[in-house]
């Protein structure tokens, strides 16, 4: 009879939990002893609530079940996720020139889990925004969103926005996106630090229920686009004009003498050096008489 009474109590407990529109944890914890059936229901309920909450905010880290360190943030001041640049921009950077990484590829941005920087996936798209930051920012590693906002550099009066191309409304899918088209419209010589950074953040007003920390590139200078016209190439290619070589100034005496001898690009220079290096020495001798 006692067993029947205990089973009846357990059935009543389960019915009360099933019928209750809101889970009252304090009532559940009042059971003494806590029936095993209630414990199982409680565990299932907690798993379901956590899963639904993570899906609702639109962020599901890869292999969530195997990443024990991943937890829902306790407060907006402790962001669980962060944006990162997978690689840094190739320098020097000139205004008007397309920005690429050191391998000549478009910049790539990823979503990662803090602090392990493990790649993260998002089932729903995330809208991102690129901004220009002062090169002196940040003064410390643990910056706030307010400090990030204050470090944004705006264009000079009467000028175009500092960044053009893929700047706003960038869509990140599956935790990654590439920036195919990005250029500076002005150099960095007019700000105190003389350096810029490229910053990335979630578009304001998106994902207000969860904080995704911003990030930025290393600092760099942006040179005037006129400097690009006279820039040496390293390494040069055969089709480059011969003045792209070191110690040959564009439209300088050596460049003009080479042109007079039908040496217009690097391929012409190498061919003549291989076939008749004496002619190159003759050109150099002519230049010495010109200088002296």
C-alpha positions as CSV (number, residue, x, y, z in Angstrom):
1,X,0.0,0.0,0.0
2,X,2.8,2.4,0.8
3,X,4.4,1.7,-2.6
4,X,1.1,2.5,-4.3
5,X,0.8,5.7,-2.3
6,X,4.4,6.7,-3.3
7,X,3.6,6.0,-7.0
8,X,0.5,8.0,-6.7
9,X,2.5,10.9,-5.3
10,X,5.0,10.6,-8.1
11,X,2.2,10.6,-10.7
12,X,0.6,13.7,-9.0
13,X,4.0,15.4,-9.1
14,X,4.5,14.7,-12.8
15,X,0.9,15.9,-13.5
16,X,1.5,19.1,-11.6
17,X,4.7,19.8,-13.6
18,X,3.1,19.0,-16.9
19,X,0.0,21.1,-16.3
20,X,1.9,24.1,-14.9
21,X,2.2,26.9,-17.6
22,X,5.4,28.2,-15.9
23,X,8.1,26.1,-14.3
24,X,8.3,27.1,-10.6
25,X,11.8,26.0,-9.6
26,X,11.1,26.7,-5.9
27,X,8.1,24.4,-5.9
28,X,10.2,21.6,-7.5
29,X,12.9,22.0,-5.0
30,X,10.4,21.6,-2.1
31,X,9.9,17.9,-2.9
32,X,11.7,15.9,-0.1
33,X,13.0,13.6,-1.2
34,X,13.2,14.7,-4.8
35,X,11.6,11.9,-6.9
36,X,13.9,10.6,-9.7
37,X,11.1,11.1,-12.3
38,X,11.0,14.8,-11.3
39,X,14.8,15.0,-11.6
40,X,14.7,13.6,-15.1
41,X,11.9,16.1,-16.1
42,X,13.9,19.0,-14.6
43,X,17.0,18.0,-16.5
44,X,15.1,17.8,-19.8
45,X,13.4,21.1,-19.1
46,X,16.7,22.9,-18.5
47,X,18.3,21.4,-21.6
48,X,15.3,22.5,-23.7
49,X,15.3,26.1,-22.2
50,X,19.0,26.6,-22.9
51,X,18.7,25.2,-26.4
52,X,15.7,27.4,-27.3
53,X,17.4,30.5,-25.9
54,X,20.5,29.9,-27.9
55,X,18.5,29.3,-31.1
56,X,16.3,32.3,-30.4
57,X,19.2,34.7,-30.3
58,X,20.5,33.2,-33.6
59,X,24.0,32.0,-32.6
60,X,24.9,28.3,-32.4
61,X,28.6,27.6,-31.9
62,X,29.9,24.6,-33.8
63,X,29.9,21.4,-31.7
64,X,28.1,23.2,-28.8
65,X,27.6,19.9,-26.9
66,X,31.4,19.3,-26.9
67,X,32.4,22.8,-25.8
68,X,31.9,22.7,-22.1
69,X,33.4,26.2,-21.7
70,X,30.6,27.8,-23.7
71,X,27.9,29.4,-21.6
72,X,25.3,32.0,-22.1
73,X,26.7,35.4,-21.1
74,X,25.8,36.5,-17.6
75,X,25.7,40.1,-18.6
76,X,26.1,42.3,-21.7
77,X,29.5,43.4,-20.3
78,X,30.9,39.9,-20.7
79,X,30.5,39.1,-24.4
80,X,30.8,35.5,-25.4
81,X,31.5,36.2,-29.1
82,X,33.9,38.4,-31.0
83,X,34.7,39.4,-34.6
84,X,38.2,38.9,-35.9
85,X,40.2,39.7,-39.1
86,X,41.6,36.3,-40.3
87,X,44.6,38.1,-41.8
88,X,46.0,41.6,-41.8
89,X,46.0,44.1,-44.7
90,X,49.0,44.2,-47.0
91,X,51.0,47.4,-46.7
92,X,51.8,49.9,-47.9
93,X,48.2,51.0,-48.5
94,X,47.5,53.8,-50.9
95,X,44.3,55.9,-51.1
96,X,42.2,54.6,-54.0
97,X,43.9,51.2,-54.2
98,X,42.0,48.0,-53.3
99,X,42.9,46.7,-49.9
100,X,44.0,43.0,-49.8
101,X,45.8,40.7,-47.3
102,X,49.4,39.6,-47.5
103,X,48.5,36.8,-49.9
104,X,46.7,39.2,-52.3
105,X,43.3,37.9,-51.3
106,X,40.3,39.9,-50.0
107,X,40.1,40.5,-46.2
108,X,38.2,37.8,-44.3
109,X,36.2,38.3,-41.1
110,X,35.2,35.5,-38.8
111,X,33.0,35.1,-35.8
112,X,34.8,33.3,-32.8
113,X,34.1,32.3,-29.3
114,X,36.0,34.2,-26.6
115,X,38.5,33.7,-25.2
116,X,39.5,30.5,-27.1
117,X,39.0,32.2,-30.6
118,X,37.3,29.0,-31.7
119,X,35.3,29.5,-35.0
120,X,31.6,29.9,-34.5
121,X,28.7,29.5,-36.9
122,X,25.4,31.5,-37.0
123,X,22.3,29.9,-38.7
124,X,20.9,33.4,-39.4
125,X,22.8,36.2,-41.2
126,X,24.6,38.9,-39.2
127,X,24.9,42.4,-40.6
128,X,28.3,44.0,-40.1
129,X,29.8,47.4,-40.5
130,X,33.4,48.6,-41.3
131,X,34.7,51.8,-39.8
132,X,38.0,53.7,-39.7
133,X,39.7,54.0,-36.3
134,X,42.5,56.2,-35.0
135,X,45.8,54.3,-35.0
136,X,46.4,55.1,-31.4
137,X,43.4,53.1,-30.3
138,X,43.2,51.1,-28.1
139,X,45.3,52.1,-25.2
140,X,44.5,48.8,-23.5
141,X,43.1,45.4,-24.6
142,X,39.8,45.4,-22.8
143,X,38.1,48.3,-24.6
144,X,34.4,49.1,-24.3
145,X,31.9,49.7,-27.1
146,X,31.7,53.3,-26.0
147,X,35.5,53.7,-26.4
148,X,35.4,52.0,-29.8
149,X,32.7,54.4,-30.9
150,X,34.7,57.5,-29.8
151,X,37.8,56.2,-31.7
152,X,36.0,56.2,-35.1
153,X,37.6,58.7,-37.5
154,X,35.3,60.7,-39.8
155,X,36.3,62.1,-43.2
156,X,37.7,65.6,-43.5
157,X,35.2,68.4,-44.2
158,X,34.1,68.4,-47.8
159,X,35.6,65.0,-48.5
160,X,34.1,61.6,-49.3
161,X,33.7,59.0,-46.5
162,X,37.1,57.6,-45.6
163,X,36.2,54.0,-46.7
164,X,34.4,53.1,-49.9
165,X,33.2,49.8,-51.3
166,X,31.9,47.0,-49.0
167,X,31.6,49.1,-45.9
168,X,28.0,48.7,-44.4
169,X,25.3,46.1,-44.6
170,X,27.9,43.4,-44.9
171,X,26.2,40.0,-44.5
172,X,28.0,37.3,-42.5
173,X,26.7,33.8,-43.1
174,X,27.9,30.7,-41.3
175,X,30.3,32.7,-39.2
176,X,32.5,34.1,-42.0
177,X,32.5,36.7,-44.8
178,X,35.0,38.3,-47.2
179,X,35.4,41.9,-48.1
180,X,35.9,41.9,-51.9
181,X,35.9,45.7,-52.5
182,X,37.4,48.1,-50.1
183,X,39.5,51.3,-50.5
184,X,40.5,54.4,-48.6
185,X,39.6,57.7,-50.2
186,X,42.1,59.8,-48.2
187,X,45.6,59.4,-46.7
188,X,46.3,59.3,-42.9
189,X,48.8,62.2,-42.7
190,X,46.2,64.7,-41.3
191,X,45.4,63.0,-38.0
192,X,47.7,63.2,-35.0
193,X,48.7,59.5,-34.9
194,X,49.2,59.5,-38.7
195,X,47.9,55.9,-38.6
196,X,44.5,54.3,-39.3
197,X,43.0,50.9,-38.3
198,X,40.1,49.2,-40.0
199,X,37.4,48.3,-37.4
200,X,34.5,45.9,-37.7
201,X,31.4,45.7,-35.6
202,X,27.8,44.4,-35.7
203,X,25.5,47.0,-37.3
204,X,24.1,49.1,-34.4
205,X,20.6,47.9,-33.4
206,X,21.3,44.3,-34.4
207,X,21.5,41.5,-31.9
208,X,20.7,43.7,-28.9
209,X,20.1,40.7,-26.7
210,X,23.7,39.4,-27.0
211,X,27.0,41.3,-27.3
212,X,29.4,40.5,-30.1
213,X,32.7,42.3,-29.4
214,X,34.2,44.5,-32.0
215,X,37.7,44.1,-33.4
216,X,40.2,45.9,-35.6
217,X,43.3,45.4,-37.8
218,X,46.8,46.4,-36.8
219,X,47.6,50.1,-37.4
220,X,49.0,51.3,-40.7
221,X,49.6,54.5,-42.7
222,X,47.6,55.3,-45.8
223,X,49.7,57.1,-48.4
224,X,48.4,59.5,-51.0
225,X,47.3,57.9,-54.2
226,X,50.0,59.9,-56.1
227,X,52.6,57.8,-54.3
228,X,51.2,54.7,-55.9
229,X,52.1,56.0,-59.4
230,X,55.8,55.9,-58.5
231,X,55.8,52.9,-56.2
232,X,58.4,50.2,-56.8
233,X,57.1,46.7,-57.1
234,X,58.5,43.9,-54.9
235,X,58.9,41.6,-56.6
236,X,58.6,43.2,-60.0
237,X,57.0,41.3,-63.0
238,X,58.3,41.2,-66.5
239,X,55.6,43.6,-67.8
240,X,56.4,46.3,-65.3
241,X,57.9,49.4,-66.7
242,X,61.7,49.5,-66.2
243,X,61.5,52.4,-63.7
244,X,59.8,50.1,-61.3
245,X,63.3,48.7,-60.5
246,X,65.2,50.1,-57.6
247,X,67.5,53.0,-58.3
248,X,65.8,54.0,-61.5
249,X,63.7,57.1,-61.1
250,X,60.6,57.6,-63.1
251,X,61.3,60.0,-66.0
252,X,64.8,60.4,-64.6
253,X,68.1,60.4,-66.7
254,X,68.6,56.6,-66.5
255,X,64.9,55.9,-67.4
256,X,65.1,58.3,-70.4
257,X,68.4,56.7,-71.6
258,X,67.0,53.2,-71.3
259,X,63.9,54.3,-73.3
260,X,66.1,55.8,-76.0
261,X,67.7,52.3,-76.3
262,X,64.2,50.6,-76.6
263,X,64.3,49.3,-73.1
264,X,60.8,50.0,-71.8
265,X,60.0,47.2,-69.4
266,X,61.8,44.8,-67.2
267,X,61.6,42.0,-69.8
268,X,63.5,44.3,-72.3
269,X,66.1,45.0,-69.6
270,X,66.7,41.4,-68.8
271,X,66.8,40.4,-72.5
272,X,69.4,43.0,-73.3
273,X,71.4,42.1,-70.2
274,X,71.5,38.5,-71.4
275,X,72.2,39.1,-75.1
276,X,74.4,42.3,-75.0
277,X,75.3,43.4,-71.5
278,X,77.9,45.7,-73.0
279,X,75.1,48.0,-74.3
280,X,73.8,48.4,-70.8
281,X,77.4,49.4,-69.7
282,X,77.5,51.8,-72.6
283,X,74.2,53.4,-71.3
284,X,75.7,53.8,-67.9
285,X,78.9,55.3,-69.3
286,X,76.7,57.9,-71.2
287,X,75.0,58.7,-68.0
288,X,78.3,59.3,-66.2
289,X,79.4,61.8,-68.8
290,X,75.9,63.4,-68.5
291,X,76.3,63.8,-64.7
292,X,79.9,65.0,-64.8
